Amino acid sequence: MASNLKYAVTTKNAKLDAITSAIGASGLLRIYSGTQPTNPDTALSGNTVLAELALSSTFAAGASGGVLTANSISSDTSADNTGTATFFSLLTSGGTRKVDGSVGTSGADLNLNTTSIVSGAQVSVSSLAITSGN
């Protein structure tokens, strides 16, 4: 029989709030090129770090309606490398990946003004929101 799990919004919110706890204080946002790994426990392979941005001391306020919206994220004033952004990771301040997600200019988990990153250029986040599935 196929799974048909459905979660109450309060359960979705609790799951999303656990992301903020897992990242801890002063986490990081890294933007990569290359193929997104299966999950954050899978080692990176052939990926290039394009930019690294500092998260707020608390990643996000409490989730609402099954959506976790990041607090403000500081821009990276000088991108590390040139490439096309394909995914991002949320990491602890010690660099442990906790969440990976999609990057785009709209409709992605992480939205940037462009996915074409140029070494030395500023990289700014338009929005970062994680939505819980059913």
Phi, psi and omega in degrees: 000138179286152177283140177221050182290140175227135184247144172294151181302322180297325177290318176301314181299319180296319178298316180293320179297333177296335176297313179301317178296318182294323179290323180075191183288138172056050178287182184233154173240119176247137178249131186237159165255168178097183183284130179292131177297166180304318179198173183295346177277349179273132181297147174292148181215106179075016179268147178245131174286119179269323182203153175227126183239145179276133174276162173300160181304327170245120186307311185209155170288175181302143178296151179218131178063027180079018180230132175251116183252126183294145168292177182303146181238126179295142177291154168269113186282350180208095182305146183287321186213167177262137177169182178261122179291126181241334176200169178229163172230142168261130185232159171290168177299338178274358175094013177275122180291133180241328182216136171243150180202177184280152177236139176197190176260344173196151176074007178258172175298315178245122180250129177243165177287337174206149175266357177270102183265137179242129179308131179088347180275162177283141176238123181235147179267130173280315178196153175218113179221135179247124181254132178282137174286178180292000000 
